[in-house]
Amino acid sequence: MGRLLAIDGLNIVRRVYEASPEPDSDLKAEIALRHALSSFRNLITDHQPSHVLPAFDFGGRTWRHDLYQGYREGRAPMPAELRAALPAFYDKLAGLGLKPVSLPEVEADDVIGTAVMRWLGEGRGDAVVASTDKDLHCLIAHGALVWDHFKGEWHDHAWVEKKWGVPPEQLPDLLALMGDATDSIPGVSKVGLKTAARLLRTYGNLDAIMAGAGILKDTLGETLRKEREMLYLSRQLVQLKTDVRVGVTWKMLAWEQ
């Protein structure tokens, strides 16, 4: 059986870059990408994959912006120096025998979600996702594992429940309810993690919550009814797209030991 290692590329690169307090510069980008390349090598050495998918955000508008103009409006843009250095970094990954994937109008999360679901659906073996992105943790419900490269720890079903109070399959509904400030996803007003988790433990999913909201006489019920449309829009925004035309074959992603 094989093992797919899906690497959330910019999750690694940007965290390494932002760990340095130095002002933005070409030198800072060069040093960060040197360390990021070492991280990629270490991930491959540690996880011994048969296939590797390094996925990167393309940048610019995505299908989520078409749904909601305010998507990611509060997020700081990638420093120009780092953006300019990425093509050369992709070349170095290619020099290692890797195939970086970066597609317009979709995010790396969608590429990873599509590949992982296909890999698991075809029964090809284990799937490891190297990322700290909470959106990708829903893949654990389908049999994947998430690896936090920076803390050196596995994230599994039990980890998700302890962290967020719900199982991995309920994460998209949780994020829809509470919103995500990182991506400017609104969620429901004054609904935080604890309230969202309690609602899901009680009702099970968004449709059941909204059915119950019809008889709730308190402020929460009123807010849910009032913001129903935004809630379901938020659910679309946090949901991974898993039918992306990735443009690579398993053979192209095969890692030569």
N, C-alpha and C positions, 0 to 999 in steps of 0.2 A: 504493500500500500504506500501511497505517496504522502507528501506533506506540503501544503501550500503555505508559503509565508507571504502575506499581503502587508506591505509596509506603507503606512500613511506618511508619504515623503515629507510634506511641508510641516507636519506635526513634529517630525524629528528636526528638520532644518531650522524652523523658526524658534523652537525652544532652545536649541543650541545657540542660535544668534542672539536671542534676547537674554540669555544668561549672562552675557558680557555687559558691564555697565558703560563700556566705551561708547562714544558717539558714533552714529552711523558713518561708515566710510568703506571704501573699497577694500582696505586691509582687514577691517572687521569681518566683512563678508567672506573674504578669502580664508581667514582663519576658521570661521564658523563652518564653512563648507568642508574644510579639511577635517575638522572634528566630526562633522556629519557623515563623511565618507567612512571614517573609522567606525562610526556607529552602525552603518549598513553592513560593513564587514563583520563586526561582532555579532550582529543579529543572525547573519547567515551561519557563522561558526557555531553559535550557541544552539540554533534550532535545527540545523542540518536538513534544510528543505530539499525536496525534489524539484519544486517549482517556486519561483520568486516573482511577485508582482509589486514593483515600486510605483505607486500611484501618486500623482501630483495634481493639485488644482491648476487649471489652465489660467484662471483669472478672468476678470470681466463679468458680464452678465451671464446668469444661468437661468434655467427653467424656473427656479424659485423666485427670481426677480420678476418674471412674467406674472407669477401668481400674486406677488406682494411687493410693491415698489419700495417699501421700507426695509426689505430684507438686507441685513448686514450694514445698514446705513451708519451705525455707530462704531463699526470696526475700523481700526487704524489700517491704512493701506500698507502693503509690504514696502519696506524701505527700497528706494530706487536702486541703491547699490547692490542689495541682495538680489533683487529681480534681475538686474543686468548680468549677474554672475551665474544664474541658474542654467542657461544653455551649456556653459562649459562644464558645469557639475553633471548634467545629464550625459555629456560625452564621457566623463570619467566613469560613470555608472555603466555605460555601454562598454567601456574598455574592460570592465570587470566581467563582462558577459551578461549583464542585466539589460532588461528592456523597459525603460521608463515609459509610463503611459500618462498622458496629459491631454484631455479632450475638451474642446470648447463646449460651453453651455451646460456642462455637468461638473460635479465636484468629485474629488478623489474618493469621498465617502461612497458615492454612487457607483463608481468603478469597482471599488473594493466589495461593496455589497453585492453587485452583480456577479463578480468572479467567485466570491465565497459561496454564494447560494448555488451557483452552477456546479462548482467543485463538489460540494457536499451532496447536491442532488444527484450527481453522477456516481456517488460512492467512491470517490478517488482516494479518500483517506482523511487525515487530519487537516484542519485549517487554523492557522495562527494569524491573528491580526495584531500588528505592532502599532499601537496608537494609544493615546490617552483621551481621545475624542469620545464623549459619552454617547453620541448618536450611534457609533459602531457597536456598542455593547449589546444592542438588541440582537446581533448575530449569534450571541451565545445561546439564545433560545433554540437555534437551529443546529447547534453542535460545534460551533467555533469556540475558540478560546482567545482572549485578548491578553497581550503581553505589554506591560508598562516597562519600556526600556529604561526609563530614568530611575525608577524605583526598584527595578529588577524583580517584579512580582507578577504572578498570574492573576487575571480577573476571570472568575467563573460565575456560575449561577449563584452560589452562596455569597460571593463578594458583592455582586450587584444588589442582592436583597439586603445585605447589611448596609451598603452605601446609600441606597435610595428607598428602601422599604417596600419594593415591589420586585417581582421576578423579571428577567430580561424581556420577556414577551410583552410586558406592560410598559416598558420604558417609553415608546413613542407616545402613548396616551398620557403618561406622567409629564413628559416634556411639553406636550400640547397644553395641558392644564396649567402648569406653572410658568410656561414660557421659558425663553432662553435669551438672557441679555446679551450674550456673546454674539448671537446672530440676529439680534433685534426682533426675535419672535415674541409677540405680545402675550400669548396665553390668555388666562382669565384674571381680571383685576383682583388683587389681594388674595390670590391663591398661591401659596408657597408649597414647598416640598412636603411638609407634614400633612397639610390639607389635601393635596393632590393624592398622596399615597393612601390616606384614609378613605377617600372617595373610591379609589380603585380597589382597595381591599373589601369595601362594602358592596360595591356594585359590579366590579369586574372589568368594565370597559366604558368608553365614552358614550355609546348609545344607551347603555343601561343607566349611566349616570344622568344623562339628559332626560330619560324617561322618568327617573325618580325626581328630578328637579322640578317637574311639573306639579308635584304635590308638596314640595318644601316651601314653608311659609316664611323662612328666615331670610336674612340678607344674602346668604350664599346662594340659595335657590333663585332669588330674584336676579342676582348677578349672572348666574349660569344661563338663565333664560334670556336675559338681555344680550349676552355676549356669545350666544350660540354660534353665530356665523363665524366670528373671529376664532372661536375654539376649534371649529372644524378646519378652518384655513390653517391654523397653527399646526394641526395634526398633519395636513398635507406637507407643510414645510419641513417638519422634523422627520418625516418618513423617508427611508432610503429608497432611491429609484433602483430597481433590480433588473431592469430590462435594457441596460445600456449596450450599445454596439461598441464593445471594447476595442475591436480591431486587432486583436492578437490571438494566437492559438496557444493551446497548452504546450505544444512543441516549442514555440517561441519563448515561453516563460520557463522552460526546463532549465534547471541549474546543473551545470556540469561539475561534479564533485572534484 
